[in-house]
Every structure is written in structure tokens, then in C-alpha cells.
């Protein structure tokens, strides 16, 4: 009798043990998303989420990561650096964490750098452009970005100003690490393009008026303004320009496209502005036509059956996240590991990857953690549908960083 009981108990243990082992084997691999999902850059956060989900669906259909499903865990930092640090800590505690996708805000990403490296988690930047996010002094450096780099963005905006015949520009910069990053780059490269900076104005987050600053800019007689602000402040600046009945061209970094700038300002006012915006991707382009057609159809199937190239807001966030998620999954599978050092080494050795934005010969190396440079950027204008259309192509901006 005792022997029979032991046999039954052993059978129960074996059955439940196998079940537990199987469940453990099938536990999903986690990809974190730490972004603004509810505040000033919600459109950018939403686009990053959508791009990640589209890539995850394709990855899982092909067998997942290490034979397990990839799952997105989303935390909202609302543009707040302290909340972002808390989110990084929480995600770092997740079992089976592969990496963390960031969001729009450079100040948040900069504040998170110590925690990212203390916890040894791979941080993927699909938007925030501050040069120091990647050039951060950490070794090993666990930050990899597929996005704009401010140092390179300055070249493209200044080149655009020069090609339009402008000799002087006024700068309007948000009073954050992102604004300071762009000031350094614009000052560094302005003389290379024959541009003089006539005056620098600073704008605070959620500033309500900009008339005094615009009047100061007018007194310094710039040929154009270069702005580095997010959507809410962009609306305030645009309203001030229109109310002063200025016809001054505005050359903008891409922060306007990360929020509801177009919908808040309205189509009529948009068309009154001489406004160009920095971008890296458009479904109107034909860089990777087969991939673009597939992703656009997947977007329609998953999010909006009526979507067209003009209706997808903050589309660069979608494109960057889509390519980054595919790259990190590829790296993990090649490394056969979720260990950050192993995945990082694999990520730095991926070659000839055909993505949504372009075909990457080698997106990252041990010394280069930015995947896109000036030759990958372009200027765009708002069309009457509120979408962004590339302006006429120009020759590439000054050289690729190393």
C-alpha cells in the first residue's frame, strides 16, 4: 500500500513538474516600452507602440525570440524624468527582459542613463535625438538609437536654410537638454553653411505666450527661424508668428510631429505658414517599397482599415520602432541568449538588414551606436490632409559620423 502511494505521488510530481517546465519554457520574452503615452508627446508614444506591435506580430509568426513569444509591456512616463527612472527600474526587474524601447523626450532619456547602466539593460532609442543620449561616456554603453541624432540634424536644417538662400537665422529652443544639445550643434556647424545665428530665444514647456520673444527676433532681422520645440510650444510660436503677420520661414526639428501640432493649429493656419519639418521616413518615399507596402497593409489590418500615408501620425516613431524591434530580436536569436552583453555584441555584428526605413549595411558597431545619419534625413511640409510630404530631394548633407 505504501509503495502504491509513493508511486502515485511520484507520478503527480512528474506530471506537474513537466507542466511547470513546459510553462517556464513558454514564458514570453519581454520587450519594455517606456514612453509618453498620455501627455504632450502622446502621438509619438502611440506611433512607437504601433511600430513595435507590428514588428512583434511578424516576429512571433516566424517563431518568436529563442522559440518563445515576444510580448510588449508598456509603462507611461508622461514626459516626466522621475517617472521614467521609476519605469526603467520596474522593467529591469521583469523576468526574461530583452530590452527597453524609449520615447520622444530627450530630457527623460538623459535622466535614465545612470539607471540603464546600473541595471545593465539594453535601451533602444526610437525617437529622442539628444546627442549625449548615445555619446554618454558609459563603457559598456547599452544605448542604441535608430532615430535622429541632433549633431546630424543641425547639418540638415542648416543645409536647408542655405539652399533657400538664407544668411541669418534666429533660434527658438526649448529650455531643456534637448534644446541645449541642438544649440551646441547649430553653433558648431552654422559657419560651414554660411549661416549667422542672429539671436537665440528660449521657450519653457507649456509656455502660453511667445509674443515678446517673437518681437525680439524681429528686431534682429533673421531670414528664417530654426525651432527645436515640441507640439504644444510649437503651436504657441506659430500663433505668435501668424498674429504678428510675419511671413518668416520656420525650419523645425521634428518635435512638432510627435504631438498634436497639426490638429490643434488647424489646416487653414498650417497652410499660411512657411514651415518645413525634419523627418526620416515617409510612406510617400520609395526607399524600401516592398517592406513599406507590407507594413502599411499590416497597419490597416491591425489598427485602421482606412489608413493612408497621410493619416498615420508621428509615422517616424512607427518606422524607427519597427526596425529596432526586428533588429533586437535578430540579435537575441543570433546570440542565443537574453544576456545584455551577449545581445549587445550580436547587435553590433548584424550586417545587411533590409528594414522599413532603408537597407542597413551594418546598423551598429562597437563604436557607433547610432543607425541613422544626415544622409538619412529630409525636410517635409504639411499637406492639406495634415500629413507630412517630403520636399524636393537635395544632395546629401555633410558626411556620416563614425
C-alpha positions as CSV (number, residue, x, y, z in Angstrom):
1,X,0.0,0.0,0.0
2,X,2.8,2.4,1.0
3,X,4.6,1.6,-2.3
4,X,1.4,2.4,-4.3
5,X,1.1,5.7,-2.5
6,X,4.7,6.6,-3.3
7,X,4.1,5.6,-7.0
8,X,1.1,7.9,-7.2
9,X,2.9,10.8,-5.5
10,X,5.8,10.4,-7.8
11,X,3.5,10.3,-10.8
12,X,1.8,13.5,-9.7
13,X,5.2,15.2,-9.1
14,X,6.4,14.2,-12.6
15,X,3.2,15.4,-14.3
16,X,3.2,18.7,-12.5
17,X,7.0,19.0,-12.9
18,X,6.7,18.6,-16.7
19,X,3.8,21.0,-16.8
20,X,5.9,23.6,-14.8
21,X,8.9,23.1,-17.0
22,X,6.8,23.5,-20.2
23,X,5.2,26.6,-18.8
24,X,8.6,28.0,-17.9
25,X,9.9,27.3,-21.4
26,X,6.9,29.1,-22.9
27,X,7.2,32.2,-20.7
28,X,7.2,35.2,-23.1
29,X,10.3,37.3,-23.7
30,X,9.5,40.8,-22.6
31,X,10.2,44.0,-24.5
32,X,9.6,47.1,-22.4
33,X,8.2,50.4,-23.7
34,X,8.9,53.5,-21.5
35,X,7.3,56.5,-23.3
36,X,4.9,59.3,-23.0
37,X,1.6,57.7,-23.6
38,X,-0.7,60.4,-22.2
39,X,0.8,63.9,-22.2
40,X,2.4,66.3,-24.7
41,X,4.0,63.7,-27.0
42,X,1.2,61.1,-26.9
43,X,1.1,60.8,-30.7
44,X,4.8,59.9,-30.7
45,X,4.3,57.3,-28.0
46,X,1.4,55.8,-29.8
47,X,3.3,55.5,-33.0
48,X,6.3,53.8,-31.3
49,X,3.9,51.4,-29.7
50,X,2.2,50.6,-33.0
51,X,5.6,50.1,-34.8
52,X,6.7,47.7,-32.0
53,X,3.5,45.7,-32.1
54,X,3.6,45.4,-35.9
55,X,7.2,44.0,-35.7
56,X,6.3,41.7,-32.7
57,X,3.4,40.2,-34.7
58,X,5.8,39.4,-37.6
59,X,8.5,38.0,-35.2
60,X,6.0,35.8,-33.4
61,X,4.6,34.5,-36.6
62,X,8.2,33.4,-37.5
63,X,8.8,31.6,-34.2
64,X,9.4,34.4,-31.7
65,X,12.6,35.1,-29.8
66,X,14.5,32.0,-28.7
67,X,11.5,29.9,-29.7
68,X,9.2,31.9,-27.3
69,X,6.7,34.6,-27.9
70,X,7.8,38.2,-27.7
71,X,5.5,40.5,-25.6
72,X,5.3,44.3,-25.2
73,X,5.0,45.7,-21.7
74,X,4.1,49.4,-21.7
75,X,4.8,52.0,-19.0
76,X,3.9,55.6,-19.3
77,X,6.4,58.2,-18.1
78,X,4.2,61.2,-19.2
79,X,7.3,63.2,-20.1
80,X,8.5,63.2,-16.5
81,X,12.1,62.1,-15.9
82,X,11.5,60.9,-12.3
83,X,8.7,58.7,-13.6
84,X,10.9,57.5,-16.4
85,X,13.6,56.4,-13.9
86,X,11.0,54.5,-11.9
87,X,9.8,52.8,-15.1
88,X,13.3,51.7,-16.0
89,X,13.7,50.1,-12.5
90,X,10.4,48.3,-12.8
91,X,11.1,47.0,-16.2
92,X,14.6,45.9,-15.3
93,X,13.0,43.6,-12.7
94,X,10.9,41.8,-15.3
95,X,11.9,38.2,-15.8
96,X,13.0,37.5,-19.4
97,X,13.5,41.1,-20.3
98,X,15.2,41.6,-23.7
99,X,15.4,45.4,-23.9
100,X,13.6,48.6,-23.3
101,X,12.3,50.9,-26.0
102,X,12.3,54.6,-25.1
103,X,10.1,57.5,-26.1
104,X,10.1,61.0,-27.5
105,X,11.7,63.1,-24.8
106,X,15.5,63.7,-24.6
107,X,15.4,65.0,-21.0
108,X,13.8,61.8,-19.8
109,X,16.3,59.6,-21.7
110,X,19.2,61.6,-20.3
111,X,17.9,61.3,-16.7
112,X,17.5,57.5,-17.2
113,X,21.1,56.8,-18.3
114,X,22.6,56.0,-14.9
115,X,19.8,53.6,-14.1
116,X,20.0,51.9,-17.5
117,X,23.7,51.2,-17.0
118,X,23.4,50.3,-13.3
119,X,20.8,47.7,-14.2
120,X,22.6,46.6,-17.3
121,X,19.6,46.7,-19.6
122,X,19.7,47.4,-23.4
123,X,17.9,50.7,-24.2
124,X,16.7,51.2,-27.7
125,X,16.1,54.8,-28.8
126,X,13.3,55.2,-31.5
127,X,12.9,58.9,-31.1
128,X,14.8,61.1,-28.5
129,X,17.5,62.8,-30.5
130,X,19.9,64.4,-27.9
131,X,23.5,63.6,-29.0
132,X,24.5,62.9,-25.4
133,X,22.0,60.1,-25.1
134,X,24.3,57.9,-27.2
135,X,27.6,59.7,-26.6
136,X,27.1,59.2,-22.9
137,X,30.5,58.2,-21.6
138,X,29.4,54.8,-20.3
139,X,31.5,51.7,-21.0
140,X,30.0,49.4,-21.9
141,X,27.3,51.6,-23.5
142,X,23.9,49.9,-23.6
143,X,22.2,52.6,-25.5
144,X,21.4,52.0,-29.2
145,X,19.5,54.5,-31.3
146,X,17.7,54.3,-34.6
147,X,16.5,57.9,-34.9
148,X,17.7,61.4,-35.5
149,X,21.0,62.5,-33.8
150,X,20.9,66.2,-33.0
151,X,24.5,66.7,-34.2
152,X,23.4,65.4,-37.6
153,X,20.0,67.2,-37.6
154,X,21.8,70.5,-37.3
155,X,23.6,69.8,-40.6
156,X,20.3,69.0,-42.4
157,X,18.4,72.1,-41.1
158,X,21.3,74.5,-41.8
159,X,21.8,73.0,-45.3
160,X,18.1,73.5,-46.0
161,X,18.4,77.1,-44.8
162,X,21.4,77.7,-47.0
163,X,19.8,76.1,-50.1
164,X,16.9,78.6,-49.7
165,X,19.3,81.5,-49.7
166,X,19.1,82.4,-46.0
167,X,22.1,84.1,-44.5
168,X,20.9,84.6,-40.9
169,X,18.6,82.5,-38.7
170,X,17.1,83.0,-35.3
171,X,17.0,80.0,-33.0
172,X,13.9,79.1,-30.8
173,X,14.9,76.3,-28.5
174,X,13.1,74.6,-25.6
175,X,14.8,75.1,-22.3
176,X,15.9,71.5,-21.8
177,X,18.8,69.2,-22.5
178,X,17.3,68.7,-26.0
179,X,17.4,72.4,-26.7
180,X,20.9,72.8,-25.3
181,X,22.1,69.8,-27.4
182,X,20.8,71.5,-30.6
183,X,22.2,74.8,-29.7
184,X,25.7,73.3,-29.5
185,X,25.3,71.5,-32.8
186,X,23.8,74.5,-34.6
187,X,26.6,76.8,-33.3
188,X,29.2,74.2,-34.3
189,X,28.0,73.8,-37.9
190,X,26.4,77.2,-38.8
191,X,29.6,78.7,-40.3
192,X,30.1,75.6,-42.5
193,X,26.8,76.5,-44.3
194,X,27.5,80.3,-44.4
195,X,24.8,80.9,-41.8
196,X,24.9,83.5,-39.0
197,X,22.8,83.0,-35.8
198,X,21.2,86.3,-35.1
199,X,19.5,85.6,-31.8
200,X,18.6,82.7,-29.5
201,X,15.2,82.6,-27.8
202,X,14.3,80.0,-25.1
203,X,10.9,78.6,-24.5
204,X,9.7,76.7,-21.4
205,X,7.4,73.6,-21.5
206,X,3.8,74.7,-21.5
207,X,4.6,78.3,-22.1
208,X,1.4,80.2,-23.0
209,X,2.6,83.2,-25.0
210,X,5.6,84.0,-27.2
211,X,4.9,87.5,-28.5
212,X,7.7,89.2,-26.6
213,X,10.3,86.7,-27.9
214,X,9.0,87.0,-31.5
215,X,9.3,90.8,-31.3
216,X,12.9,90.4,-30.1
217,X,13.6,88.0,-33.0
218,X,12.1,90.6,-35.4
219,X,14.4,93.3,-34.2
220,X,17.4,91.0,-35.0
221,X,16.0,90.6,-38.6
222,X,16.7,86.9,-39.3
223,X,15.9,85.5,-42.7
224,X,14.3,82.4,-41.0
225,X,13.7,80.8,-37.7
226,X,15.0,77.3,-36.7
227,X,12.8,75.9,-33.9
228,X,13.5,73.0,-31.6
229,X,10.3,72.5,-29.6
230,X,7.5,70.0,-29.1
231,X,4.0,70.3,-30.3
232,X,2.4,72.5,-27.6
233,X,5.1,75.1,-27.7
234,X,5.2,74.9,-31.5
235,X,1.5,75.9,-31.6
236,X,2.3,78.9,-29.3
237,X,5.2,80.0,-31.6
238,X,3.1,79.5,-34.8
239,X,0.2,81.5,-33.4
240,X,2.6,84.4,-32.4
241,X,4.1,84.4,-35.9
242,X,0.7,84.5,-37.5
243,X,-0.6,87.2,-35.2
244,X,2.4,89.4,-35.9
245,X,1.5,88.8,-39.7
246,X,5.1,87.7,-40.3
247,X,5.9,85.8,-43.4
248,X,9.1,84.4,-41.9
249,X,10.0,80.8,-42.8
250,X,10.2,78.3,-40.0
251,X,12.6,75.4,-40.2
252,X,11.7,72.9,-37.5
253,X,13.2,69.9,-35.8
254,X,10.8,67.1,-35.7
255,X,9.3,67.7,-32.2
256,X,6.2,69.1,-33.8
257,X,5.4,65.8,-35.4
258,X,5.5,63.9,-32.1
259,X,2.3,65.6,-30.8
260,X,-1.0,67.2,-32.0
261,X,0.5,70.3,-33.6
262,X,-1.3,69.9,-36.9
263,X,-4.7,69.2,-35.4
264,X,-4.6,71.9,-32.7
265,X,-3.3,74.6,-35.1
266,X,-5.8,73.6,-37.9
267,X,-5.4,73.1,-41.6
268,X,-6.1,76.8,-42.5
269,X,-3.4,78.2,-40.3
270,X,-1.0,75.4,-41.3
271,X,-1.3,76.4,-44.9
272,X,-0.5,80.1,-44.0
273,X,2.9,79.1,-42.6
274,X,6.1,78.7,-44.5
275,X,7.0,75.6,-42.4
276,X,9.4,72.7,-43.1
277,X,10.0,69.8,-40.6
278,X,12.8,67.4,-40.2
279,X,11.9,63.7,-40.9
280,X,13.5,60.3,-41.5
281,X,10.6,58.3,-43.0
282,X,7.5,58.7,-45.2
283,X,5.3,56.1,-46.8
284,X,5.4,58.5,-49.8
285,X,9.1,57.6,-50.3
286,X,10.2,54.6,-52.3
287,X,13.3,53.6,-50.4
288,X,12.1,50.1,-49.4
289,X,8.8,49.8,-51.4
290,X,8.1,46.1,-50.7
291,X,8.6,46.4,-47.0
292,X,6.6,49.7,-46.9
293,X,3.7,48.2,-48.7
294,X,3.7,45.2,-46.4
295,X,3.9,47.3,-43.2
296,X,1.2,49.7,-44.4
297,X,-1.2,46.8,-45.1
298,X,-0.4,45.3,-41.7
299,X,-1.2,48.7,-40.1
300,X,-4.5,48.7,-41.9
301,X,-5.3,45.2,-40.8
302,X,-4.4,45.8,-37.1
303,X,-5.2,49.5,-36.4
304,X,-7.2,51.3,-39.1
305,X,-8.6,49.8,-42.3
306,X,-8.9,53.2,-43.8
307,X,-5.3,54.3,-43.1
308,X,-3.3,56.0,-45.9
309,X,0.2,57.5,-45.8
310,X,-1.1,60.9,-44.6
311,X,-3.3,59.6,-41.8
312,X,-0.6,57.9,-39.7
313,X,0.6,60.5,-37.2
314,X,4.2,60.6,-36.0
315,X,5.0,58.0,-38.6
316,X,8.8,58.2,-37.9
317,X,8.2,56.7,-34.5
318,X,6.4,53.8,-36.0
319,X,9.1,53.2,-38.6
320,X,12.0,53.5,-36.1
321,X,10.4,51.2,-33.5
322,X,9.5,48.6,-36.2
323,X,13.1,48.4,-37.4
324,X,14.6,48.4,-33.9
325,X,12.4,45.6,-32.7
326,X,13.3,43.4,-35.6
327,X,17.0,44.2,-35.0
328,X,16.9,43.4,-31.3
329,X,15.0,40.1,-31.9
330,X,17.5,39.1,-34.6
331,X,20.4,39.9,-32.2
332,X,18.9,37.8,-29.4
333,X,18.3,34.8,-31.7
334,X,21.9,35.1,-33.1
335,X,23.3,35.4,-29.5
336,X,21.0,32.5,-28.3
337,X,20.7,34.5,-25.1
338,X,18.8,37.3,-23.3
339,X,22.0,38.4,-21.6
340,X,22.6,42.1,-22.3
341,X,26.3,41.8,-23.0
342,X,25.7,38.9,-25.4
343,X,22.8,40.6,-27.2
344,X,24.7,43.8,-27.4
345,X,27.7,42.0,-29.1
346,X,25.3,40.4,-31.6
347,X,23.5,43.7,-32.3
348,X,26.9,45.3,-33.2
349,X,27.6,42.5,-35.7
350,X,24.3,42.4,-37.7
351,X,25.0,43.1,-41.3
352,X,22.9,43.7,-44.4
353,X,19.5,44.0,-42.8
354,X,16.6,45.1,-45.0
355,X,14.3,47.3,-42.9
356,X,11.4,49.6,-43.4
357,X,13.5,52.8,-43.4
358,X,16.4,51.5,-45.5
359,X,18.7,48.6,-46.2
360,X,21.3,48.7,-43.4
361,X,24.8,47.6,-44.3
362,X,25.6,47.5,-40.6
363,X,23.2,49.4,-38.3
364,X,25.5,49.4,-35.3
365,X,29.2,48.7,-34.4
366,X,31.0,48.6,-31.1
367,X,32.0,52.3,-31.7
368,X,28.8,53.5,-33.5
369,X,25.5,53.2,-31.6
370,X,23.5,55.5,-34.0
371,X,22.0,53.8,-37.0
372,X,20.8,56.9,-39.0
373,X,22.8,59.9,-40.0
374,X,22.3,63.1,-42.0
375,X,22.0,61.4,-45.4
376,X,19.0,59.5,-44.0
377,X,17.1,62.7,-43.0
378,X,15.0,65.0,-45.2
379,X,12.7,68.0,-44.8
380,X,8.9,67.7,-45.2
381,X,5.9,70.0,-45.3
382,X,2.4,69.6,-44.1
383,X,-0.1,68.9,-46.8
384,X,-3.8,69.7,-46.7
385,X,-4.6,66.3,-45.2
386,X,-2.4,67.1,-42.2
387,X,0.2,64.6,-43.3
388,X,3.9,65.3,-44.0
389,X,5.2,65.1,-47.5
390,X,8.9,65.2,-48.3
391,X,10.1,68.3,-50.1
392,X,12.1,68.1,-53.3
393,X,15.1,65.9,-52.7
394,X,18.5,67.6,-52.3
395,X,22.1,66.3,-52.3
396,X,23.1,64.6,-49.0
397,X,24.1,66.7,-46.1
398,X,27.7,66.8,-44.8
399,X,29.2,63.4,-44.0
400,X,28.4,60.5,-41.9
401,X,29.6,60.3,-38.4
402,X,31.8,57.5,-37.2
